[in-house]
Structures are given as structure tokens and as C-alpha cells.
Amino acid sequence: MTEVERMTVELLEEMDDMPPEDIENFRKEWFEKLEPEQIRNEKVDDYVNAVCDVAISRAKKRLEVA
């Protein structure tokens, strides 16, 4: 497992205790904190969105079971 994969798993595990709304707020805060003069990378944006989408999906599944 690569370092990025390991960090992604750790991040998803940390988000496992968060409700979907908090994960969505995390995503919004991430993009709001970027300064206009900062270099944006579409692949990084896609990564953040993908991780948040997976975390939200996992959170919704946990809520269905509960």
C-alpha cells in the first residue's frame, strides 16, 4: 500500500465517526479556506471530493443499519 493509500484509509476511518452533514461541512471548509492566489489543482479537488463522497456514503450506510 502506498503512502497516499494509507493516508486515505486513515482519513476515511477518522471520518467514520462523523455524520454526513459534518463531512459535507469539512468539504466546504476545505474549499473555502483556499486563497484565490493559491494554485489550484483539479486532481486535488477531485481527490477531496472523492474522499468526502466515499465518507458520506459510508456514514449513510451506518445510519441505515442503526
LOVEXKOL-858694 format. One record per atom (N, C-alpha, C, O): atom name; x, y, z. Coordinates in pm, whole numbers, plus 50000, padded with zeros to 5 digits. Layout:
dogu atom: CA; px: X; py: Y; pz: Z
...
***
This chain:
dogu atom: N; px: 50085; py: 49882; pz: 50000
dogu atom: CA; px: 50000; py: 50000; pz: 50000
dogu atom: C; px: 50089; py: 50124; pz: 50000
dogu atom: O; px: 50185; py: 50133; pz: 50077
dogu atom: N; px: 50058; py: 50217; pz: 49913
dogu atom: CA; px: 50138; py: 50339; pz: 49905
dogu atom: C; px: 50105; py: 50431; pz: 50023
dogu atom: O; px: 50006; py: 50411; pz: 50093
dogu atom: N; px: 50188; py: 50530; pz: 50041
dogu atom: CA; px: 50166; py: 50627; pz: 50149
dogu atom: C; px: 50034; py: 50701; pz: 50131
dogu atom: O; px: 49962; py: 50723; pz: 50229
dogu atom: N; px: 50000; py: 50738; pz: 50009
dogu atom: CA; px: 49874; py: 50808; pz: 49982
dogu atom: C; px: 49756; py: 50717; pz: 50014
dogu atom: O; px: 49658; py: 50762; pz: 50074
dogu atom: N; px: 49764; py: 50592; pz: 49976
dogu atom: CA; px: 49656; py: 50497; pz: 50007
dogu atom: C; px: 49640; py: 50480; pz: 50158
dogu atom: O; px: 49528; py: 50477; pz: 50209
dogu atom: N; px: 49750; py: 50470; pz: 50229
dogu atom: CA; px: 49746; py: 50455; pz: 50374
dogu atom: C; px: 49683; py: 50578; pz: 50440
dogu atom: O; px: 49601; py: 50566; pz: 50531
dogu atom: N; px: 49722; py: 50695; pz: 50393
dogu atom: CA; px: 49667; py: 50818; pz: 50448
dogu atom: C; px: 49518; py: 50831; pz: 50416
dogu atom: O; px: 49441; py: 50881; pz: 50498
dogu atom: N; px: 49476; py: 50785; pz: 50299
dogu atom: CA; px: 49336; py: 50790; pz: 50261
dogu atom: C; px: 49254; py: 50700; pz: 50352
dogu atom: O; px: 49147; py: 50738; pz: 50398
dogu atom: N; px: 49304; py: 50579; pz: 50377
dogu atom: CA; px: 49235; py: 50486; pz: 50467
dogu atom: C; px: 49223; py: 50548; pz: 50606
dogu atom: O; px: 49117; py: 50541; pz: 50668
dogu atom: N; px: 49330; py: 50608; pz: 50655
dogu atom: CA; px: 49328; py: 50672; pz: 50788
dogu atom: C; px: 49226; py: 50784; pz: 50793
dogu atom: O; px: 49152; py: 50798; pz: 50891
dogu atom: N; px: 49221; py: 50865; pz: 50688
dogu atom: CA; px: 49126; py: 50976; pz: 50683
dogu atom: C; px: 48983; py: 50924; pz: 50683
dogu atom: O; px: 48898; py: 50976; pz: 50756
dogu atom: N; px: 48956; py: 50823; pz: 50602
dogu atom: CA; px: 48821; py: 50765; pz: 50598
dogu atom: C; px: 48783; py: 50705; pz: 50733
dogu atom: O; px: 48668; py: 50717; pz: 50776
dogu atom: N; px: 48877; py: 50642; pz: 50799
dogu atom: CA; px: 48849; py: 50585; pz: 50931
dogu atom: C; px: 48819; py: 50695; pz: 51033
dogu atom: O; px: 48732; py: 50679; pz: 51118
dogu atom: N; px: 48890; py: 50807; pz: 51024
dogu atom: CA; px: 48862; py: 50920; pz: 51113
dogu atom: C; px: 48723; py: 50977; pz: 51087
dogu atom: O; px: 48655; py: 51022; pz: 51179
dogu atom: N; px: 48682; py: 50976; pz: 50961
dogu atom: CA; px: 48551; py: 51030; pz: 50925
dogu atom: C; px: 48438; py: 50933; pz: 50958
dogu atom: O; px: 48321; py: 50971; pz: 50952
dogu atom: N; px: 48471; py: 50809; pz: 50992
dogu atom: CA; px: 48369; py: 50711; pz: 51024
dogu atom: C; px: 48281; py: 50752; pz: 51142
dogu atom: O; px: 48167; py: 50708; pz: 51152
dogu atom: N; px: 48331; py: 50835; pz: 51229
dogu atom: CA; px: 48254; py: 50880; pz: 51345
dogu atom: C; px: 48175; py: 51007; pz: 51317
dogu atom: O; px: 48106; py: 51058; pz: 51406
dogu atom: N; px: 48185; py: 51058; pz: 51196
dogu atom: CA; px: 48119; py: 51185; pz: 51162
dogu atom: C; px: 47987; py: 51161; pz: 51090
dogu atom: O; px: 47977; py: 51070; pz: 51007
dogu atom: N; px: 47885; py: 51241; pz: 51121
dogu atom: CA; px: 47761; py: 51233; pz: 51043
dogu atom: C; px: 47782; py: 51295; pz: 50905
dogu atom: O; px: 47874; py: 51374; pz: 50886
dogu atom: N; px: 47698; py: 51259; pz: 50808
dogu atom: CA; px: 47714; py: 51311; pz: 50671
dogu atom: C; px: 47723; py: 51464; pz: 50665
dogu atom: O; px: 47798; py: 51519; pz: 50584
dogu atom: N; px: 47645; py: 51532; pz: 50748
dogu atom: CA; px: 47646; py: 51679; pz: 50746
dogu atom: C; px: 47783; py: 51736; pz: 50783
dogu atom: O; px: 47828; py: 51834; pz: 50724
dogu atom: N; px: 47847; py: 51674; pz: 50881
dogu atom: CA; px: 47980; py: 51720; pz: 50922
dogu atom: C; px: 48084; py: 51697; pz: 50813
dogu atom: O; px: 48175; py: 51778; pz: 50794
dogu atom: N; px: 48071; py: 51586; pz: 50741
dogu atom: CA; px: 48163; py: 51557; pz: 50632
dogu atom: C; px: 48144; py: 51660; pz: 50520
dogu atom: O; px: 48241; py: 51708; pz: 50462
dogu atom: N; px: 48019; py: 51691; pz: 50491
dogu atom: CA; px: 47990; py: 51792; pz: 50388
dogu atom: C; px: 48046; py: 51928; pz: 50431
dogu atom: O; px: 48099; py: 52002; pz: 50348
dogu atom: N; px: 48034; py: 51961; pz: 50559
dogu atom: CA; px: 48090; py: 52087; pz: 50610
dogu atom: C; px: 48243; py: 52086; pz: 50599
dogu atom: O; px: 48303; py: 52189; pz: 50567
dogu atom: N; px: 48305; py: 51971; pz: 50625
dogu atom: CA; px: 48450; py: 51958; pz: 50610
dogu atom: C; px: 48490; py: 51991; pz: 50466
dogu atom: O; px: 48586; py: 52065; pz: 50442
dogu atom: N; px: 48415; py: 51934; pz: 50370
dogu atom: CA; px: 48444; py: 51958; pz: 50228
dogu atom: C; px: 48431; py: 52107; pz: 50196
dogu atom: O; px: 48519; py: 52165; pz: 50132
dogu atom: N; px: 48323; py: 52170; pz: 50240
dogu atom: CA; px: 48301; py: 52312; pz: 50212
dogu atom: C; px: 48410; py: 52398; pz: 50274
dogu atom: O; px: 48462; py: 52490; pz: 50210
dogu atom: N; px: 48446; py: 52366; pz: 50398
dogu atom: CA; px: 48552; py: 52443; pz: 50465
dogu atom: C; px: 48685; py: 52427; pz: 50391
dogu atom: O; px: 48761; py: 52524; pz: 50379
dogu atom: N; px: 48713; py: 52307; pz: 50342
dogu atom: CA; px: 48838; py: 52283; pz: 50268
dogu atom: C; px: 48849; py: 52378; pz: 50150
dogu atom: O; px: 48951; py: 52444; pz: 50132
dogu atom: N; px: 48742; py: 52386; pz: 50071
dogu atom: CA; px: 48746; py: 52469; pz: 49952
dogu atom: C; px: 48736; py: 52618; pz: 49985
dogu atom: O; px: 48790; py: 52701; pz: 49912
dogu atom: N; px: 48669; py: 52653; pz: 50093
dogu atom: CA; px: 48658; py: 52793; pz: 50133
dogu atom: C; px: 48791; py: 52847; pz: 50186
dogu atom: O; px: 48819; py: 52966; pz: 50173
dogu atom: N; px: 48872; py: 52761; pz: 50244
dogu atom: CA; px: 49000; py: 52804; pz: 50302
dogu atom: C; px: 49106; py: 52832; pz: 50196
dogu atom: O; px: 49208; py: 52896; pz: 50225
dogu atom: N; px: 49084; py: 52785; pz: 50075
dogu atom: CA; px: 49182; py: 52810; pz: 49969
dogu atom: C; px: 49180; py: 52957; pz: 49932
dogu atom: O; px: 49075; py: 53015; pz: 49905
dogu atom: N; px: 49296; py: 53016; pz: 49931
dogu atom: CA; px: 49310; py: 53156; pz: 49896
dogu atom: C; px: 49306; py: 53171; pz: 49744
dogu atom: O; px: 49353; py: 53082; pz: 49672
dogu atom: N; px: 49252; py: 53281; pz: 49694
dogu atom: CA; px: 49243; py: 53300; pz: 49548
dogu atom: C; px: 49377; py: 53291; pz: 49476
dogu atom: O; px: 49384; py: 53245; pz: 49362
dogu atom: N; px: 49484; py: 53335; pz: 49541
dogu atom: CA; px: 49615; py: 53333; pz: 49476
dogu atom: C; px: 49683; py: 53196; pz: 49483
dogu atom: O; px: 49786; py: 53175; pz: 49419
dogu atom: N; px: 49625; py: 53104; pz: 49560
dogu atom: CA; px: 49683; py: 52970; pz: 49568
dogu atom: C; px: 49662; py: 52895; pz: 49436
dogu atom: O; px: 49562; py: 52912; pz: 49368
dogu atom: N; px: 49760; py: 52815; pz: 49405
dogu atom: CA; px: 49749; py: 52733; pz: 49285
dogu atom: C; px: 49651; py: 52621; pz: 49312
dogu atom: O; px: 49664; py: 52548; pz: 49410
dogu atom: N; px: 49551; py: 52610; pz: 49225
dogu atom: CA; px: 49452; py: 52504; pz: 49239
dogu atom: C; px: 49489; py: 52391; pz: 49145
dogu atom: O; px: 49539; py: 52414; pz: 49035
dogu atom: N; px: 49466; py: 52272; pz: 49188
dogu atom: CA; px: 49492; py: 52155; pz: 49107
dogu atom: C; px: 49364; py: 52075; pz: 49100
dogu atom: O; px: 49310; py: 52032; pz: 49202
dogu atom: N; px: 49315; py: 52053; pz: 48979
dogu atom: CA; px: 49188; py: 51982; pz: 48960
dogu atom: C; px: 49193; py: 51842; pz: 49019
dogu atom: O; px: 49093; py: 51793; pz: 49072
dogu atom: N; px: 49309; py: 51776; pz: 49010
dogu atom: CA; px: 49320; py: 51641; pz: 49064
dogu atom: C; px: 49309; py: 51640; pz: 49216
dogu atom: O; px: 49253; py: 51547; pz: 49273
dogu atom: N; px: 49362; py: 51742; pz: 49281
dogu atom: CA; px: 49349; py: 51751; pz: 49427
dogu atom: C; px: 49203; py: 51778; pz: 49463
dogu atom: O; px: 49151; py: 51718; pz: 49557
dogu atom: N; px: 49138; py: 51868; pz: 49389
dogu atom: CA; px: 48995; py: 51894; pz: 49412
dogu atom: C; px: 48915; py: 51765; pz: 49395
dogu atom: O; px: 48827; py: 51736; pz: 49475
dogu atom: N; px: 48946; py: 51690; pz: 49290
dogu atom: CA; px: 48876; py: 51564; pz: 49265
dogu atom: C; px: 48900; py: 51464; pz: 49377
dogu atom: O; px: 48809; py: 51391; pz: 49417
dogu atom: N; px: 49022; py: 51461; pz: 49429
dogu atom: CA; px: 49056; py: 51370; pz: 49539
dogu atom: C; px: 48976; py: 51405; pz: 49664
dogu atom: O; px: 48917; py: 51316; pz: 49727
dogu atom: N; px: 48974; py: 51532; pz: 49700
dogu atom: CA; px: 48899; py: 51575; pz: 49819
dogu atom: C; px: 48751; py: 51540; pz: 49803
dogu atom: O; px: 48688; py: 51489; pz: 49895
dogu atom: N; px: 48696; py: 51568; pz: 49686
dogu atom: CA; px: 48556; py: 51535; pz: 49661
dogu atom: C; px: 48531; py: 51385; pz: 49668
dogu atom: O; px: 48431; py: 51341; pz: 49724
dogu atom: N; px: 48620; py: 51306; pz: 49612
dogu atom: CA; px: 48603; py: 51160; pz: 49613
dogu atom: C; px: 48609; py: 51105; pz: 49755
dogu atom: O; px: 48526; py: 51021; pz: 49792
dogu atom: N; px: 48705; py: 51150; pz: 49835
dogu atom: CA; px: 48717; py: 51103; pz: 49973
dogu atom: C; px: 48591; py: 51141; pz: 50051
dogu atom: O; px: 48538; py: 51060; pz: 50127
dogu atom: N; px: 48545; py: 51263; pz: 50033
dogu atom: CA; px: 48425; py: 51306; pz: 50105
dogu atom: C; px: 48302; py: 51229; pz: 50058
dogu atom: O; px: 48218; py: 51192; pz: 50140
dogu atom: N; px: 48292; py: 51203; pz: 49928
dogu atom: CA; px: 48179; py: 51126; pz: 49876
dogu atom: C; px: 48176; py: 50985; pz: 49936
dogu atom: O; px: 48071; py: 50936; pz: 49975
dogu atom: N; px: 48292; py: 50921; pz: 49942
dogu atom: CA; px: 48300; py: 50786; pz: 50000
dogu atom: C; px: 48265; py: 50792; pz: 50148
dogu atom: O; px: 48190; py: 50708; pz: 50197
dogu atom: N; px: 48318; py: 50889; pz: 50219
dogu atom: CA; px: 48290; py: 50901; pz: 50363
dogu atom: C; px: 48141; py: 50926; pz: 50388
dogu atom: O; px: 48084; py: 50868; pz: 50481
dogu atom: N; px: 48078; py: 51009; pz: 50307
dogu atom: CA; px: 47934; py: 51035; pz: 50322
dogu atom: C; px: 47855; py: 50908; pz: 50293
dogu atom: O; px: 47760; py: 50877; pz: 50365
dogu atom: N; px: 47892; py: 50836; pz: 50191
dogu atom: CA; px: 47825; py: 50711; pz: 50157
dogu atom: C; px: 47835; py: 50611; pz: 50272
dogu atom: O; px: 47737; py: 50545; pz: 50307
dogu atom: N; px: 47954; py: 50600; pz: 50329
dogu atom: CA; px: 47974; py: 50508; pz: 50443
dogu atom: C; px: 47891; py: 50553; pz: 50562
dogu atom: O; px: 47835; py: 50469; pz: 50633
dogu atom: N; px: 47884; py: 50683; pz: 50587
dogu atom: CA; px: 47808; py: 50734; pz: 50701
dogu atom: C; px: 47659; py: 50706; pz: 50682
dogu atom: O; px: 47591; py: 50669; pz: 50778
dogu atom: N; px: 47608; py: 50723; pz: 50562
dogu atom: CA; px: 47467; py: 50698; pz: 50535
dogu atom: C; px: 47435; py: 50550; pz: 50553
dogu atom: O; px: 47328; py: 50516; pz: 50605
dogu atom: N; px: 47525; py: 50463; pz: 50511
dogu atom: CA; px: 47504; py: 50319; pz: 50530
dogu atom: C; px: 47501; py: 50284; pz: 50678
dogu atom: O; px: 47420; py: 50201; pz: 50720
dogu atom: N; px: 47587; py: 50346; pz: 50757
dogu atom: CA; px: 47587; py: 50320; pz: 50902
dogu atom: C; px: 47455; py: 50366; pz: 50964
dogu atom: O; px: 47402; py: 50300; pz: 51053
dogu atom: N; px: 47403; py: 50479; pz: 50917
dogu atom: CA; px: 47278; py: 50531; pz: 50971
dogu atom: C; px: 47161; py: 50440; pz: 50936
dogu atom: O; px: 47068; py: 50426; pz: 51015
dogu atom: N; px: 47165; py: 50379; pz: 50817
dogu atom: CA; px: 47058; py: 50288; pz: 50776
dogu atom: C; px: 47056; py: 50164; pz: 50866
dogu atom: O; px: 46949; py: 50111; pz: 50897
dogu atom: N; px: 47173; py: 50117; pz: 50907
dogu atom: CA; px: 47183; py: 49998; pz: 50989
dogu atom: C; px: 47141; py: 50027; pz: 51132
dogu atom: O; px: 47085; py: 49941; pz: 51200
dogu atom: N; px: 47169; py: 50147; pz: 51177
dogu atom: CA; px: 47142; py: 50183; pz: 51317
dogu atom: C; px: 46995; py: 50193; pz: 51348
dogu atom: O; px: 46957; py: 50223; pz: 51461
***
